[in-house]
Amino acid sequence: MAERLTGRVAFITGAARGQGRAHAVRMAKEGADIIAVDIAGPLPPSVPYDSATPEDLAETTRLVEATGRRILAARADTRDLEALRDVVGKGVAEFGRLDVIVANAGITVPEPWNETTPESFRDVMDINVTGTWNTVMAGAQHIIDGGRGGSIILISSAAGIKMQPFMVHYTASKHAVAGMARAFAAELGKHRIRVNSLHPGAVNTPMGTGDMLAALTRANDTNPGLMQMVTPFLPDYIAEPEDIADAAVWLASDESRFVTASRVAVDLGSTQF
């Protein structure tokens, strides 16, 4: 079977680990060169799980290079538009083009509605919404300039279709990402650029480290039973990052060439309950 992304270049945020790393490695296996960014450093204080490190980003670089593809990896905060533009510009100069954008970077903070602080609300919205917008703005013109069309994939969440209990800010941000995808799809369609939102449910990533599970338990104790609202249909209960990457590759490839402005759920059915 031919590699589905041969000759293409993908720009991926939050690429140091978890889903972002899976997207980078999977797309590289399909023939793409990778422009990878990650903050690879401390996340806002309200985030209860461990932060990615420079070593994590270096491991993504090693894994991509092991596929035989090229990668330009850099530390950058998606809240910094100019930093993203600088990295993407260097990547396009080195690799000659840009075809795919995967706006993957994001954070989540579990806390009851009345314990949500202005600071945590702002951090979630700045990273998940403004950071996603920055990612598209840093790369879309390069895809247009190539004249070949392309694919932009905004990573939302099951919380962007239904909701996620005890995460008002996260739910709001992921609904915003889904709307942003449709709005970009409308305007970029004339350039044959497709824009879709991808909605994972529970995924086995480092977001489950640190104090994350304890924070979820504390929040659930304030209103027991709400977590059952996101119960999956399938017995697996939780996906692996590679499962989400499979869907991202499909959205990046010509196999989905007429799919745009769509919400693609990979959530084991949790948004249908």
PEUR-V501112 format. One record per residue. SS is DSSP state (alpha for helix, beta for strand, coil for the rest). PSI is psi in radians with two decimals (999 if undefined). OMEGA is omega in degrees with one decimal (NA if undefined). Layout:
# PEUR-V501112
ss = [SS | SS]
psi = [PSI | PSI]
omega = [OMEGA | OMEGA]
This chain:
# PEUR-V501112
ss = [coil | coil | coil | coil | coil | coil | coil | coil | beta | beta | beta | beta | beta | coil | coil | coil | coil | alpha | alpha | alpha | alpha | alpha | alpha | alpha | alpha | alpha | alpha | alpha | alpha | coil | coil | coil | beta | beta | beta | beta | beta | beta | coil | coil | coil | coil | coil | coil | coil | coil | coil | coil | coil | coil | coil | coil | coil | alpha | alpha | alpha | alpha | alpha | alpha | alpha | alpha | alpha | alpha | alpha | alpha | alpha | coil | coil | coil | coil | beta | beta | beta | beta | beta | coil | coil | coil | coil | coil | alpha | alpha | alpha | alpha | alpha | alpha | alpha | alpha | alpha | alpha | alpha | alpha | alpha | alpha | alpha | coil | coil | coil | coil | beta | beta | beta | beta | coil | coil | coil | coil | coil | coil | coil | coil | coil | alpha | alpha | alpha | coil | coil | alpha | alpha | alpha | alpha | alpha | alpha | alpha | alpha | alpha | alpha | alpha | alpha | alpha | alpha | alpha | alpha | alpha | alpha | alpha | alpha | alpha | alpha | alpha | alpha | alpha | alpha | alpha | alpha | alpha | coil | coil | coil | beta | beta | beta | beta | beta | beta | coil | coil | alpha | alpha | alpha | coil | coil | coil | coil | coil | coil | coil | alpha | alpha | alpha | alpha | alpha | alpha | alpha | alpha | alpha | alpha | alpha | alpha | alpha | alpha | alpha | alpha | alpha | alpha | alpha | alpha | alpha | alpha | alpha | alpha | coil | beta | beta | beta | beta | beta | beta | beta | beta | coil | coil | beta | beta | coil | alpha | alpha | alpha | coil | coil | coil | alpha | alpha | alpha | alpha | alpha | alpha | alpha | alpha | alpha | coil | coil | coil | coil | coil | alpha | alpha | alpha | alpha | alpha | coil | coil | coil | coil | coil | coil | coil | coil | beta | beta | alpha | alpha | alpha | alpha | alpha | alpha | alpha | alpha | alpha | alpha | alpha | alpha | coil | alpha | alpha | alpha | coil | coil | coil | coil | coil | coil | beta | beta | beta | beta | coil | coil | coil | alpha | alpha | alpha | coil]
psi = [2.31 | 2.61 | 2.26 | -0.29 | 0.45 | 2.27 | -0.04 | 2.90 | 2.31 | 2.35 | 2.11 | 2.26 | 2.77 | 0.69 | 0.02 | -0.44 | -3.12 | -2.40 | -0.70 | -0.76 | -0.74 | -0.73 | -0.79 | -0.83 | -0.75 | -0.74 | -0.60 | -0.70 | -0.45 | 0.12 | 0.00 | 2.53 | 2.69 | 2.33 | 2.00 | 2.31 | 2.68 | 2.58 | -0.55 | 0.83 | -2.98 | 2.34 | 2.96 | 2.63 | -0.47 | -0.27 | 2.16 | -0.13 | 2.92 | 2.53 | 2.68 | 2.77 | 2.87 | -0.56 | -0.61 | -0.77 | -0.65 | -0.62 | -0.67 | -0.75 | -0.80 | -0.75 | -0.68 | -0.79 | -0.52 | -0.36 | -0.19 | -0.01 | 2.90 | 2.69 | 2.42 | 2.00 | 2.42 | 2.63 | 2.22 | 2.58 | 2.18 | -0.25 | -0.15 | 1.66 | -0.75 | -0.63 | -0.73 | -0.76 | -0.66 | -0.80 | -0.81 | -0.71 | -0.74 | -0.69 | -0.75 | -0.67 | -0.65 | -0.72 | -0.26 | -0.09 | 3.01 | 2.34 | -0.50 | 2.41 | 2.28 | 1.80 | 1.57 | -0.49 | 2.37 | 2.90 | 2.84 | 2.53 | 1.86 | 2.14 | 2.49 | 2.75 | -0.67 | 0.01 | -0.02 | 2.22 | 2.76 | -0.60 | -0.80 | -0.64 | -0.80 | -0.75 | -0.79 | -0.80 | -0.68 | -0.76 | -0.83 | -0.56 | -1.07 | -0.69 | -0.64 | -0.78 | -0.77 | -0.70 | -0.79 | -0.78 | -0.52 | -0.41 | -0.41 | -0.71 | -0.58 | -0.66 | -0.77 | -0.79 | -0.50 | -0.43 | 0.21 | -0.02 | -3.03 | -2.97 | 2.30 | 2.22 | 2.04 | 2.11 | 1.90 | -2.23 | 2.87 | -0.51 | -0.26 | -0.06 | -0.84 | -1.68 | 2.98 | 2.03 | 2.55 | 0.47 | 1.16 | -0.80 | -0.75 | -0.79 | -0.78 | -0.74 | -0.69 | -0.51 | -0.67 | -0.70 | -0.72 | -0.75 | -0.67 | -0.70 | -0.78 | -0.67 | -0.76 | -0.69 | -0.70 | -0.76 | -0.50 | -0.13 | -0.59 | -0.31 | 0.19 | 0.60 | 2.13 | 2.44 | 2.15 | 2.73 | 2.43 | 2.27 | 1.51 | 2.63 | -2.43 | 2.31 | 2.45 | 1.55 | 3.04 | -0.08 | -0.27 | 0.13 | -3.09 | -2.28 | 0.26 | -0.88 | -0.68 | -0.68 | -0.71 | -0.74 | -0.77 | -0.72 | -0.76 | -0.56 | -0.34 | -0.30 | 1.22 | 2.44 | -0.40 | -0.54 | -0.37 | -0.25 | -0.30 | 0.61 | 2.22 | 2.76 | -0.64 | 2.57 | -0.24 | -0.56 | -0.71 | 2.42 | 2.86 | 2.70 | -0.60 | -0.50 | -0.67 | -0.65 | -0.61 | -0.76 | -0.67 | -0.71 | -0.74 | -0.76 | -0.51 | -0.39 | 2.98 | -0.21 | -0.38 | 0.55 | -0.33 | 0.30 | 2.00 | 2.71 | 0.49 | 2.65 | 1.98 | 1.94 | 2.28 | 1.31 | 0.29 | 0.36 | 0.10 | -0.43 | -0.06 | -0.02 | 999]
omega = [-178.3 | 174.9 | -170.0 | -178.3 | -178.1 | 176.6 | -176.9 | 179.9 | -178.9 | 175.5 | -172.9 | 176.8 | -176.8 | -168.5 | -173.7 | -174.8 | 173.0 | -177.6 | -178.8 | 176.9 | 179.9 | 177.0 | -177.2 | -177.3 | -178.8 | 179.3 | 175.2 | 177.7 | 178.3 | 172.1 | -176.3 | 164.5 | -167.8 | 165.8 | -171.1 | 174.5 | 174.6 | 176.0 | 175.2 | -178.6 | -174.2 | 173.1 | 179.4 | -174.9 | -178.3 | -178.7 | -171.6 | -177.1 | -176.0 | 177.7 | 172.1 | -176.4 | 173.2 | 178.1 | 176.2 | 179.8 | 176.9 | 178.4 | 174.4 | 177.4 | -179.7 | -177.3 | 177.5 | -179.7 | 178.3 | 177.1 | -176.5 | 179.5 | -179.4 | 177.5 | 167.6 | -178.0 | -178.7 | 173.2 | 178.2 | 177.4 | -177.2 | 175.0 | -177.2 | -176.2 | -177.8 | 177.2 | 177.9 | 178.9 | 179.6 | -179.9 | -179.0 | 177.9 | 177.7 | 179.4 | 178.9 | 177.3 | -178.3 | -173.4 | 171.4 | -176.5 | 170.0 | -175.3 | -171.8 | 171.4 | 173.8 | 179.3 | -171.0 | -173.2 | 177.6 | 177.5 | 174.1 | -178.4 | 178.0 | 177.6 | 177.7 | -175.5 | -174.3 | 173.6 | 178.1 | -178.0 | 174.2 | -178.8 | -178.6 | 177.1 | -179.5 | -178.5 | -179.4 | -179.1 | -179.7 | -177.0 | -173.1 | -177.2 | -179.6 | 178.7 | 177.0 | 176.4 | 177.8 | -178.2 | 178.3 | -177.9 | -179.8 | -173.0 | -170.3 | -178.4 | 177.4 | 176.6 | 178.3 | -177.7 | 178.9 | 176.5 | -177.1 | -172.3 | -179.4 | -176.4 | 175.7 | -175.9 | 178.2 | -177.9 | 175.7 | -175.6 | 167.3 | 176.8 | 177.0 | 174.5 | -179.3 | 174.5 | 174.9 | -178.8 | 175.5 | 177.2 | -179.4 | -178.2 | 179.8 | 178.6 | 178.5 | -177.6 | -176.8 | 169.2 | 177.8 | 179.1 | 178.3 | 177.4 | 178.8 | 179.6 | -179.4 | 180.0 | 175.8 | -179.4 | -178.6 | -174.8 | -177.6 | -178.8 | -178.7 | 177.0 | -175.4 | 173.4 | 178.6 | 179.5 | -179.2 | 172.1 | -179.5 | -168.8 | 175.6 | 166.6 | 178.0 | -179.1 | -178.0 | -178.1 | 177.3 | 172.8 | 178.0 | -177.1 | 175.8 | -176.2 | -173.0 | -177.3 | 177.6 | 178.7 | 176.8 | 179.7 | 179.0 | 179.6 | -179.2 | 179.8 | 179.5 | -178.7 | -172.3 | 176.3 | -177.9 | -179.5 | 178.5 | 179.7 | -179.9 | 178.1 | 179.0 | 173.3 | -174.1 | -175.2 | -179.3 | 176.0 | -176.1 | 179.4 | 171.9 | 179.4 | -179.5 | 176.8 | 178.4 | 179.2 | 176.6 | 179.1 | 179.4 | 177.8 | 177.7 | 179.0 | 179.6 | -172.0 | 177.9 | 177.9 | 178.7 | -168.6 | 177.1 | 178.4 | 177.0 | -177.9 | -178.0 | 171.0 | -176.5 | -177.0 | 170.5 | -166.6 | 179.7 | 178.3 | -171.5 | -179.0 | -178.1 | -175.0 | NA]
